[in-house]
């Protein structure tokens, strides 16, 4: 990672600082950056919220959450870190800025040593999407948008119409160059390896097309329940929470044409161009599901139509990928938890292991199904895996499949970091490579089609299963590489 030593003094304002997102992801990432000495030499973090908290109250809250979710405060520079934490009470709106304007001004006087104009501002909106617009308006109204970057969590909108309204509201205050829309799947170490494997290795780069790949599978099942955030989840569901955010963006990373360079604008353009080629989903391409017992959970509406599972089959209309299914699946309360991207390679055509059948077409009876798979495990520090067909030692030309893997935490000289750590570090440095652009998001909403409009039926499935059986047809004839075939 880049040394931020030349980064100017920074005031990092965290909206929703006492909320769940801040506790589980943002504050732990910030403390990890402090541990790794990757924060600017001079910085302060100001939490913003409606709660009446003193600076010391906020510091105690942060320490409690770090000890709960990690990294533990006894493993790092807690005293120095805590001294830089402050809290602005009484909320923040166009009509009432609460304490925030004064707190920012005080921090800038201290950090800028009397010259506030030398201090950069980063506003992180860890608040519900409905608050994105009003908070952005308030930043503009109270002069806090000047010399600042603004960060939005997902989902950036809940439909094509709401996306356009929010995008217009944001651009009334900010130029696009200062807008950072977080999708933490793009910050995962293994997602970065998609590019390296493809563009730095001729062995794989020459096979990255419809002539060699039979199917792409992006599979993110979860064993987790939703009880601890049922109200939020019931208003969101699997499609908004995962499909049109994380899974579509990973699909774009796989499908994009080689960018002109590794510069952020070139990569973002290549990803946006890939999204523009996504064929809109139809009802036949989508299977929605809900686990049995969901409606019995507190804070879930009795008449809820929210899905806890979605599987989709999408096609990318480019010469490289035409007619190759991109299969995406995610859900709660499933049999196992994974975050895996698999490129299922085509069986060889002809040759001694794949002789022609009676009809003249290769039979490939001896080739194990899905014998060649390139897989990226996005969970944790990440892992690259490859399955190959090999001859079983001691047999008479009998084939078997063997996997080989490269855990990224074992790579010599590497220092894998969690996605939020990587992304916040990039924000501080002004690197937008791993953040989405509006011209790549608008087409996502258009492509989501039947997954969003509720036209796909809602099927039930048992907790601990691989989801509704109806999803199996989407992966035919190859089948899903995880779980039920």
Buried (B, 14 or more C-beta within 10 A) or exposed (E): EEEBEEBBBBBBBBBBBBBEBBBBBBBBBBBBBBBBEBBBEBBBBBBBBEBEBEBEBBBBBBBEBBEEBBBEBEEBEBEEBBEBBBBBBBBBBEEEBBBBBEBBBBBBEBBBEEEBEBBBBBBBBBBBBEBBBBBBBBBBBBEBBEBBBBBBBBBBBBBBEBBBEBBEBBEEBBEEEBBBBBBBBBBBBBBBBBBEBBBEEEEBEEBBBBEBBBBBBBBBBBBEBBEEEBEEBBBBBBBBBBBBBBBBBBBBBBBBBEBEEEEBBBBBBBBBBBBBBBBBBEEEBBBBBBBEEBEEBEEBEEEBEBBBBBBBBBBBEBEBBEEBBBBBBBBBBBBEEBBBBBBBBBBBEEEEBBEEEEEEEBEBEEBBEBBBBBBBBBEBBBBBBBBBBEEEEEEEEEBEBEEEEEBBEEBEEEEBBBBBBBBBBBBBBBBBBBBBBBBBBBBBBBBBBBBBEEEBEBBEBBBEBBBBEBBBEBBEEBBBBBBEE
